[in-house]
Structure formats: structure tokens, C-alpha cells
Amino acid sequence: MEVFEAVRTVLAVRNYQDKPVPPDVVQRTVEAGRLTASSMNGQPWHFIVVENRETLRQLGAVAQTGPYIAQAPLAIVVAIENTRFAVSDASRAIQAMILTAWSEGVGSNWVGFLGLTEVKSLLGIPDELNVLAIVPFGYPMQAHSQGKKQRKLLSEVAHRERFGQPFE
Ligand SMILES: Cc1cc2nc3c(=O)[nH]c(=O)nc-3n(C[C@H](O)[C@H](O)[C@H](O)COP(=O)(O)O)c2cc1C
């Protein structure tokens, strides 16, 4: 899938088919996170790949804004170091993983934003790390190709040369 096409069509997927994500797709998705650039090449992240059904159920139970994780065949928990650029760096890695999976037909969604402290004890994540997000993955239940994004107009967010000058 062409990069812009992936960006244009990717949507938050919260309902998944009962079908595993193939190991090679899992591998490429995690690789996409690992290969992402980070500030000063700090790579302040860890990616915990969860496919165990009981663990997925438990993740869904603790993630208040993502109970549907329990139905996903796969989730990647992103833990970060407590450093200045870690959120920016890991957010970029998450986007790379989401787009890589999407280009293979696998949907996903970002769940939570820090504060997922219960996940740490569940997965044995060391004290000095924080959980930034849980990203469940799976083949979408509904066809999303027709999905329309609800976004501000380009004229509302894009400017040419100086703030307030129309981009188009
Ligand atoms: C940083 C971030 C945090 C998010 N947190 C959640 C969340 O906790 N639960 C959830 O269901 N969706 C979450 N989302 C998904 C957004 O709600 C969704 O992407 C947005 O509403 C736009 O919908 P779309 O991606 O389908 O166009 C999050 C997205 C981002 C980028």
C-alpha cells in the first residue's frame, strides 16, 4: 500500500475478527516500531507483544477506554522510559506500527495515554518505565475502506508562509 493511501484510509478499529494476525505481520509491525527514529536516537521504548487470550482479557479489563482489547487477537503494550522525549518518540513508533499493520489489512487503535499503571504489574514491567499505550490489532470486523474521516478542513489547519494566510 502506498504511504499516503495508508494514511488516508487508516481508521481506529475497535472490532476484530476472530482470526490471528500472521506471525510475519506481527514481526514486521514490531520491527516498524523498533526502526522508528527517536530524539538523539534514544529509543526509550519497549514493545510487549501479547497474544495470550487470558492476558488480553485482563488488559481489556484494566484499560477503561479500551475494553475491546479483550476481543483482539493481539495487543502491543508500549512502555517508555521517564525521559523528556519519550512520549514523542514512542508516539511516532506507535504510528509506524499502526500504518505497517494497516498496509497488511490489519486494523488497530491507540488505547489510553499513560496512567495505565495496573498494566505494569500484569506484565511485569519494571517500576522505572511507564505504559504509554496499549495498541490492540486484528482484522477489522467491518470493511473500513469506505470509512470517512471526520477531520477539520485543510483551510482550518493549514497556512501558507504566515499564520492566517490561506494554504489553498
Ligand atoms: C493519542 C491517542 C489516544 C487515543 N486513546 C484512545 C482510547 O483510549 N480509546 C479509544 O477507543 N480510542 C482512542 N484513540 C483513538 C481516537 O479516538 C481516534 O483515532 C479518533 O477519534 C479519530 O477516529 P479515526 O481514527 O477512526 O478517524 C486515541 C487516539 C490517539 C491518537
The ligand as an SDF file (V2000), in Angstrom:
LIG
                    3D

 31 33  0  0  0  0  0  0  0  0999 V2000
   -3.0780    9.6500   21.4830 C   0  0  0  0  0  0  0  0  0  0  0  0
   -4.3630    8.9180   21.2010 C   0  0  0  0  0  0  0  0  0  0  0  0
   -5.0620    8.3350   22.2410 C   0  0  0  0  0  0  0  0  0  0  0  0
   -6.2360    7.6170   21.9840 C   0  0  0  0  0  0  0  0  0  0  0  0
   -6.8580    6.9720   23.0120 N   0  0  0  0  0  0  0  0  0  0  0  0
   -7.9430    6.1910   22.7320 C   0  0  0  0  0  0  0  0  0  0  0  0
   -8.5310    5.3990   23.7550 C   0  0  0  0  0  0  0  0  0  0  0  0
   -8.0690    5.3890   24.9050 O   0  0  0  0  0  0  0  0  0  0  0  0
   -9.5760    4.6200   23.4340 N   0  0  0  0  0  0  0  0  0  0  0  0
  -10.0970    4.5670   22.1520 C   0  0  0  0  0  0  0  0  0  0  0  0
  -11.0590    3.8090   21.9140 O   0  0  0  0  0  0  0  0  0  0  0  0
   -9.5730    5.3150   21.1680 N   0  0  0  0  0  0  0  0  0  0  0  0
   -8.5010    6.1140   21.4120 C   0  0  0  0  0  0  0  0  0  0  0  0
   -7.9120    6.8300   20.3970 N   0  0  0  0  0  0  0  0  0  0  0  0
   -8.4960    6.7830   19.0210 C   0  0  0  0  0  0  0  0  0  0  0  0
   -9.1490    8.1240   18.6330 C   0  0  0  0  0  0  0  0  0  0  0  0
  -10.3110    8.3240   19.4130 O   0  0  0  0  0  0  0  0  0  0  0  0
   -9.4980    8.0960   17.1390 C   0  0  0  0  0  0  0  0  0  0  0  0
   -8.3350    7.8670   16.3820 O   0  0  0  0  0  0  0  0  0  0  0  0
  -10.1240    9.4250   16.7150 C   0  0  0  0  0  0  0  0  0  0  0  0
  -11.3870    9.5670   17.3260 O   0  0  0  0  0  0  0  0  0  0  0  0
  -10.3000    9.5420   15.2140 C   0  0  0  0  0  0  0  0  0  0  0  0
  -11.0010    8.4350   14.7230 O   0  0  0  0  0  0  0  0  0  0  0  0
  -10.4300    7.6900   13.4300 P   0  0  0  0  0  0  0  0  0  0  0  0
   -9.0200    7.2810   13.7520 O   0  0  0  0  0  0  0  0  0  0  0  0
  -11.3190    6.4930   13.2410 O   0  0  0  0  0  0  0  0  0  0  0  0
  -10.5110    8.6500   12.2920 O   0  0  0  0  0  0  0  0  0  0  0  0
   -6.7440    7.5420   20.6410 C   0  0  0  0  0  0  0  0  0  0  0  0
   -6.0100    8.1350   19.6090 C   0  0  0  0  0  0  0  0  0  0  0  0
   -4.8410    8.7910   19.8730 C   0  0  0  0  0  0  0  0  0  0  0  0
   -4.0710    9.3890   18.7010 C   0  0  0  0  0  0  0  0  0  0  0  0
  1  2  1  0
  2  3  1  0
  2 30  2  0
  3  4  2  0
  4  5  1  0
  4 28  1  0
  5  6  2  0
  6  7  1  0
  6 13  1  0
  7  8  2  0
  7  9  1  0
  9 10  1  0
 10 11  2  0
 10 12  1  0
 12 13  2  0
 13 14  1  0
 14 15  1  0
 14 28  1  0
 15 16  1  0
 16 17  1  0
 16 18  1  0
 18 19  1  0
 18 20  1  0
 20 21  1  0
 20 22  1  0
 22 23  1  0
 23 24  1  0
 24 25  2  0
 24 26  1  0
 24 27  1  0
 28 29  2  0
 29 30  1  0
 30 31  1  0
M  END
$$$$
